Amino acid sequence: MRVYYSSASPFAAKVRMAAEYCDLEIESVAVDTAAEPADLIAANPLGKIPALVLDDGTALYDSRAICDYFDKATGGQLLPATLDAWTKVKLIEATADGIGDALILSLYEERYRPADKRHQPWVDMQMRKADRGLAALETLLADLPEDLTTADFALAGLLGWMSFRFKGKLEAERPALASWLAAFPERFPAFAELGPRPA
Ligand SMILES: N[C@@H](CCC(=O)N[C@@H](CS)C(=O)NCC(=O)O)C(=O)O
């Protein structure tokens, strides 16, 4: 299996950590999404990472679909079996991923738009989404099962990425999330190698 990724991406870190946890061997290929490389586009017409290519050439993208694939391929290593626990995990994962989407959109406004074309109210709205999501996550942490799940890898991807893209925000505003992140490498030592880091 091959995964297209960049070292800074919270979503790519999520799937690379999940693959490691499931003991799945994947080849990681670093790409620059802004350059729209042909091999990434062939795997994912949306040009986003992470994108996975299976050994038979089948492509799969979106971190949730990829993690669900890993879970199914390994007999349920990433998601709880009971409906109640599964629902809680999926809600946390969706919240973490949605915060990532909102924060990335706010960063792209700066990265890809000329200064005179930026619309601050829209950025502010994305930040409000992220802030509400982070507040919800602090409460939802209590619902995480003991064993690691896709929700833990989504959280570790998001919070690890925020620790350098939004430096100091978690410590100042969401200390429970900052503590959760600080404790994560002990629970999953491969975070040091596979967690998000500045490109
Ligand atoms: N919902 C997607 C989000 C993926 C995503 O937004 N990836 C970003 C990098 S962190 C990307 O590829 N951005 C390039 C683009 O949007 O063109 C997932 O969970 O995989």
The ligand as an SDF file (V2000), in Angstrom:
LIG
                    3D

 20 19  0  0  0  0  0  0  0  0999 V2000
  -11.5960   15.3810    4.8030 N   0  0  0  0  0  0  0  0  0  0  0  0
  -10.2570   15.1670    4.3190 C   0  0  0  0  0  0  0  0  0  0  0  0
   -9.4350   16.4500    4.4550 C   0  0  0  0  0  0  0  0  0  0  0  0
   -8.0820   16.3430    3.7800 C   0  0  0  0  0  0  0  0  0  0  0  0
   -7.4050   17.6970    3.6310 C   0  0  0  0  0  0  0  0  0  0  0  0
   -8.0370   18.7790    3.7050 O   0  0  0  0  0  0  0  0  0  0  0  0
   -6.0850   17.6650    3.3900 N   0  0  0  0  0  0  0  0  0  0  0  0
   -5.3480   18.8790    3.1430 C   0  0  0  0  0  0  0  0  0  0  0  0
   -3.9640   18.8250    3.7800 C   0  0  0  0  0  0  0  0  0  0  0  0
   -4.0320   18.7620    5.5050 S   0  0  0  0  0  0  0  0  0  0  0  0
   -5.1320   19.0160    1.6490 C   0  0  0  0  0  0  0  0  0  0  0  0
   -4.9100   18.0380    0.9650 O   0  0  0  0  0  0  0  0  0  0  0  0
   -5.1780   20.2570    1.1550 N   0  0  0  0  0  0  0  0  0  0  0  0
   -4.9220   20.5700   -0.2110 C   0  0  0  0  0  0  0  0  0  0  0  0
   -6.1480   21.0470   -0.9210 C   0  0  0  0  0  0  0  0  0  0  0  0
   -7.2100   21.2310   -0.2900 O   0  0  0  0  0  0  0  0  0  0  0  0
   -6.0280   21.2420   -2.1180 O   0  0  0  0  0  0  0  0  0  0  0  0
   -9.6200   13.9950    5.0930 C   0  0  0  0  0  0  0  0  0  0  0  0
  -10.0710   13.7000    6.2090 O   0  0  0  0  0  0  0  0  0  0  0  0
   -8.7060   13.3370    4.5570 O   0  0  0  0  0  0  0  0  0  0  0  0
  1  2  1  0
  2  3  1  0
  2 18  1  0
  3  4  1  0
  4  5  1  0
  5  6  2  0
  5  7  1  0
  7  8  1  0
  8  9  1  0
  8 11  1  0
  9 10  1  0
 11 12  2  0
 11 13  1  0
 13 14  1  0
 14 15  1  0
 15 16  2  0
 15 17  1  0
 18 19  2  0
 18 20  1  0
M  END
$$$$
